[in-house]
Each structure stands twice: as C-alpha cells, then as structure tokens.
C-alpha cells in the first residue's frame, strides 16, 4: 500500500479505535474495520457515486457469515465506520419505485419513522408495518466527504 494511502488508513483506523477499545470483541472489530478501510482505500476512482451494500461490506470484512457473534460484530463495524466521529462511510437509504428506478430517501424520514413507530411506504404514502418498511427501504453506504477529501489531498 502506497505511503500516503497508508497514512489515510492509519488516520481512519485511529478514529475507529476510539470506539473499539475496551470492548470484549475488540480484536474482531479492529480486524473487520481495518479490512473494510483497506479494501475501500484500494478501490480505483473512489467518489461519492461508489456505493456499498451490507453484503459487499460483509464480504470485505472477512468475518464468518455462519458465526452469529461475527454477524453482530459486523453490524457494529459498519456503524463505527459510519459514525460521525469516524466519518469513513456515510449511510444512505433507497427504495425501488414502481418504475424500477432507485430513489434516495431522506435520512430524516428514516429517523422519524423509527422514532414515531409510523412507517410510510415511500412509493404510495400508505402506512405499512415496520417489517414491510425494512423490506422496501434499503440502506447503503458511500464514501464520506472526509474520505473523498483525504484522497483528494494525495492527488494534489
């Protein structure tokens, strides 16, 4: 790994480690965070149009999908990397409309839905169950502005 990319990797790993220290599963969290950070940093032409879903990130984390504990570690890993104080990934949400196109959904709608326990189908504005909502609205992740900025500094 190139020196400047290694510095960016160390920068984000250091930020992530502040959430990992003193946890029972710290070794797995540290490894999975590091694996995701390294893989994404090695992607060519990384920009805000590159997106990653849970399946992709799970594969890159190198955790064992058959292990229930490691699945839990994975969820923690992703939320650490998307935490504002780490700021490596940004979480977004999308849904497929009846026209078979994907549309982004404002994160405030997601927060409000979970806060009020009222879930509205974004395709037709009918009230639906939480289970239905989670089947329609899918999370995905993009590189954060900070990550794109750090990579931009290399190219200057």
Order of alpha helices (4+ residues) and beta strands (2+ residues): alpha-alpha-beta-alpha-alpha-beta-beta-alpha-beta-beta-alpha-beta-alpha
